[in-house]
């Protein structure tokens, strides 16, 4: 059976890694193709890797038609929902997929006539249509199983990160948090950081965070006519301020080290 392969559709979901592909090939050779390939007409929607392996080794396979598709957007939404439920998909991948779904839903909403534009004589007492949940950030983040803050970082990476930095996030070389920080740099600095490897990426992210810290305010001198007691009070006040600043800096360093440790564990 010959199926139509749409390259854009095949690339819509991140491809398997070499290890994942090899594991799938071993499984199909040992157990056959147990899950049916999903079609829309003769267009292959789900099962591109299985189809390629089955064609290579002459493994029989079954197909099933999805009768709910009306447009390519319906196909994309089905693919997104299908992959959002898989455990093997990373936080970054789920965030990207959820944001894609948000874009499709928002585009459809923009093309839908306003519920307030009713013909003459229509019942105006009907309840207004509420905003679709997928236009709300917290709903998108929940579907991606990430926090709203992490979803915002993924959006930033998509908009400003170089392809090299995006690849580093996908491979686990750098965390989403650190990648969003590095993505604020000019493109050439992002590329150089990725080329330097995992250690360089972490160091660059830390430097960017530290550069964002507010400058230390200059201490005000005591009055010229200050008494000895006033001078002592001024000295103690200044010492307290310096100790407080030092404490705050240490707390931030601990936070940065905690993030770095989490990144190191995540890359193992």
C-alpha positions in Angstrom: 0.0 0.0 0.0 1.4 3.4 -1.1 0.7 6.3 1.2 1.2 10.0 0.6 3.9 11.6 2.8 3.7 15.3 3.5 7.2 16.5 4.6 5.9 19.4 6.5 3.6 17.1 8.4 6.4 14.7 9.0 8.5 17.5 10.5 5.7 19.0 12.5 6.7 16.9 15.5 10.4 16.6 16.5 12.0 13.5 15.1 13.1 10.6 17.2 16.6 10.4 18.4 18.9 7.8 16.9 18.5 5.6 20.0 14.7 6.0 20.0 14.6 5.1 16.3 16.8 2.1 16.8 14.6 0.9 19.7 11.5 1.3 17.6 13.1 -0.7 14.7 14.0 -3.5 17.1 10.5 -3.6 18.5 8.9 -3.8 15.0 11.2 -6.5 13.9 10.5 -8.6 17.0 6.7 -7.9 17.5 5.5 -6.6 14.1 3.5 -3.3 13.7 0.7 -3.7 16.3 -0.6 -0.1 16.1 -2.5 1.0 13.0 -1.2 4.0 11.0 -3.6 6.9 11.0 -4.6 8.3 7.6 -6.6 11.2 6.2 -7.5 9.9 2.8 -4.2 8.6 1.5 -2.2 11.1 3.6 -0.2 9.6 6.4 -0.9 11.5 9.7 0.6 9.4 12.4 3.2 6.6 12.1 5.9 8.0 9.8 8.7 6.2 11.5 6.8 2.9 11.7 5.8 3.2 8.0 9.4 3.8 6.9 10.7 0.8 9.0 7.9 -1.4 7.7 8.7 -0.5 4.1 12.4 -1.1 4.7 11.9 -4.6 6.2 8.7 -5.7 4.5 6.7 -5.7 7.8 2.9 -5.8 7.3 0.9 -3.0 8.8 -2.7 -1.8 9.2 -4.2 1.6 8.6 -7.2 3.4 10.0 -9.0 6.5 8.7 -9.7 9.4 10.9 -13.1 10.7 9.8 -13.1 13.8 12.0 -10.5 15.8 10.0 -12.0 18.7 8.0 -8.8 20.7 7.4 -5.0 20.5 7.9 -5.5 22.5 11.1 -7.6 19.6 12.4 -4.8 17.3 11.6 -2.3 19.5 13.4 -4.5 19.8 16.5 -4.9 16.0 16.6 -1.2 15.5 16.3 -0.6 18.0 19.1 -3.1 16.5 21.5 -1.7 13.0 20.7 1.9 14.0 21.6 1.0 16.1 24.6 -0.2 12.9 26.3 3.0 11.0 25.7 5.5 10.6 28.6 8.6 10.6 26.4 8.0 14.2 25.3 10.1 16.8 27.1 8.9 19.9 28.9 10.3 22.1 26.1 8.6 20.0 23.4 5.3 20.0 25.2 5.5 23.8 25.6 6.2 24.3 21.9 3.3 22.0 21.0 0.9 23.7 23.4 1.8 27.1 22.0 1.2 25.9 18.5 -2.3 24.8 19.5 -2.8 28.2 21.1 -1.9 29.9 17.8 -4.3 27.6 15.8 -7.2 28.2 18.2 -6.5 32.0 18.3 -6.5 32.1 14.5 -9.8 30.2 14.3 -11.3 32.6 16.9 -10.3 35.6 14.9 -12.1 34.2 11.9 -15.3 33.4 13.9 -18.0 36.1 13.7 -18.5 38.0 16.9 -21.4 36.6 19.0 -22.6 40.2 19.4 -23.2 40.5 15.7 -26.7 39.1 15.6 -29.3 39.6 12.9 -32.3 41.9 13.6 -34.9 40.2 15.8 -32.5 37.7 17.3 -32.8 36.9 21.0 -30.4 39.2 22.8 -31.0 37.6 26.2 -28.8 34.6 25.3 -25.6 34.2 27.4 -22.4 35.5 25.7 -19.9 32.9 24.5 -17.0 32.7 26.9 -13.4 32.9 25.7 -12.0 29.5 24.6 -9.8 28.1 27.3 -6.9 27.8 24.9 -6.5 31.6 24.7 -5.5 31.7 28.4 -1.9 31.2 29.4 -2.6 29.2 32.5 -4.6 26.7 30.5 -1.9 26.3 27.9 0.7 25.8 30.6 -1.4 23.2 32.4 -1.8 21.2 29.2 2.0 21.4 28.7 2.5 20.3 32.3 4.8 23.3 32.9 4.4 26.5 35.0 3.2 29.7 33.4 6.7 31.2 34.0 8.3 28.2 32.1 5.8 28.6 29.3 6.8 32.3 29.0 10.5 31.2 28.9 9.7 28.8 26.1 8.0 31.6 24.2 11.1 33.7 24.6 13.3 30.9 23.3 11.1 30.5 20.3 11.2 34.2 19.5 14.9 35.1 20.2 17.0 32.0 20.5 19.3 30.9 17.6 18.8 27.5 16.1 21.9 26.4 17.9 20.6 27.4 21.2 17.2 25.7 20.5 19.0 22.5 19.6 20.9 22.7 22.9 17.6 22.9 24.8 16.2 20.0 22.9 19.2 17.9 23.6 19.2 18.7 27.3 22.6 20.5 27.2 20.9 23.5 28.9 17.8 24.0 30.9 14.8 26.1 29.7 15.5 28.6 32.4 19.1 29.1 31.5 18.3 29.1 27.7 15.8 31.8 28.1 18.5 33.9 29.9 21.1 33.2 27.1 18.5 34.0 24.5 18.5 37.7 25.5 22.1 38.0 24.1 23.0 38.9 20.5 22.9 36.0 18.1 26.7 35.7 17.8 27.1 35.4 21.6 24.5 32.7 21.7 26.2 30.7 19.0 29.6 31.2 20.8 28.1 30.0 24.1 26.7 26.9 22.6 29.9 26.1 20.8 31.7 26.3 24.2 29.6 23.4 25.5 27.5 22.8 28.6 29.9 24.5 31.1 30.2 27.6 29.0 26.5 27.9 28.6 25.9 27.7 32.3 28.6 30.3 32.9 27.2 32.7 30.4 23.7 32.3 31.9 25.1 33.1 35.3 26.9 36.2 34.0 23.8 37.5 32.4 21.8 37.0 35.6 24.4 38.8 37.7 24.6 41.6 35.2 20.9 42.2 35.7 21.3 42.8 39.5 20.7 46.4 40.5 23.8 48.5 41.2 24.8 49.0 44.8 23.6 52.5 45.9 26.3 54.9 47.1 26.5 55.5 50.8 25.5 59.0 51.9 28.3 60.8 54.0 27.4 62.0 57.5 26.7 65.7 58.0 29.7 68.0 58.5 28.5 69.1 61.9 27.7 65.6 63.1 28.4 64.8 66.8 30.4 61.8 67.8 27.2 59.9 68.7 25.7 60.7 65.3 28.9 59.6 63.6 28.7 56.3 65.4 25.1 55.8 64.5 25.9 56.6 60.8 28.8 54.1 60.9 26.6 51.4 62.4 23.8 52.1 60.0 26.2 51.8 57.1 27.6 48.5 58.4 24.0 47.1 58.7 23.3 48.1 55.1 26.5 46.5 53.9 25.7 43.3 55.8 22.2 43.2 54.4 23.5 43.7 50.9 26.0 40.9 51.4 23.3 38.6 52.7 21.1 39.3 49.7 23.9 38.7 47.3 24.7 35.4 49.1 21.0 34.3 48.8 21.1 35.0 45.1 24.3 33.1 44.6 22.7 30.1 46.5 19.7 30.4 44.1 22.0 30.4 41.1 24.0 27.4 42.4 20.7 25.6 43.1 19.7 26.2 39.4 23.1 25.1 38.2 22.9 21.9 40.3 19.5 21.1 39.0 20.7 21.6 35.4 23.7 19.3 36.1 21.4 16.6 37.5 19.1 17.0 34.5 21.9 16.5 32.1 23.0 13.2 33.6 
